[in-house]
Amino acid sequence: MTDKLLTTTDVSQLLDVSEVTVKRWAREHLIKSVKQGSELVFPEEDVLKYKEIHDRLKK
């Protein structure tokens, strides 16, 4: 288990979507996010799980 946190930019590049989309998904609780100061960050483990699902749906 990893405790690495990804930025909105990291997640948008990993999932090949815009940062606006990542923020919307976080707001809609489709992807787990944590507020760290004024930044929104994402647990890497949760993002990778979401990526698996996202990739399957894109096919």
C-alpha positions in Angstrom: 0.0 0.0 0.0 1.3 3.4 -1.0 0.7 6.7 0.7 1.8 8.8 -2.3 -0.5 11.7 -3.2 -0.9 12.9 -6.7 -1.8 16.4 -7.8 -4.7 17.3 -10.1 -2.2 17.7 -12.9 -0.7 14.3 -12.3 -4.1 12.7 -12.3 -5.3 14.5 -15.5 -2.1 13.3 -17.3 -2.4 9.8 -16.0 -6.1 9.5 -17.0 -5.7 11.6 -20.2 -8.5 14.0 -19.2 -8.6 17.7 -18.4 -7.9 19.0 -14.9 -11.5 20.4 -14.9 -12.7 16.8 -15.4 -10.6 15.5 -12.5 -12.0 18.3 -10.2 -15.5 17.5 -11.3 -15.0 13.8 -10.6 -13.6 14.6 -7.2 -16.6 17.0 -6.5 -19.0 14.2 -7.6 -17.1 11.7 -5.4 -16.3 9.5 -8.4 -12.6 9.6 -7.4 -11.3 10.0 -3.9 -9.6 13.3 -3.1 -8.2 15.1 0.0 -7.9 18.8 0.6 -4.3 19.6 1.6 -4.1 23.3 2.3 -5.6 25.0 -0.8 -4.6 22.1 -3.0 -6.7 19.0 -4.0 -4.6 15.8 -3.9 -5.5 12.2 -4.8 -4.2 9.0 -3.2 -2.2 7.2 -5.9 -3.7 3.8 -5.0 -7.3 5.1 -5.6 -6.3 6.8 -8.8 -4.8 3.6 -10.2 -8.0 1.7 -9.3 -10.0 4.3 -11.0 -7.7 4.2 -14.1 -8.4 0.4 -14.5 -12.1 1.1 -14.6 -11.8 4.2 -16.7 -9.6 2.3 -19.3 -12.1 -0.5 -19.5 -15.0 1.9 -20.1 -13.0 3.7 -22.9 -12.9 0.6 -25.0 
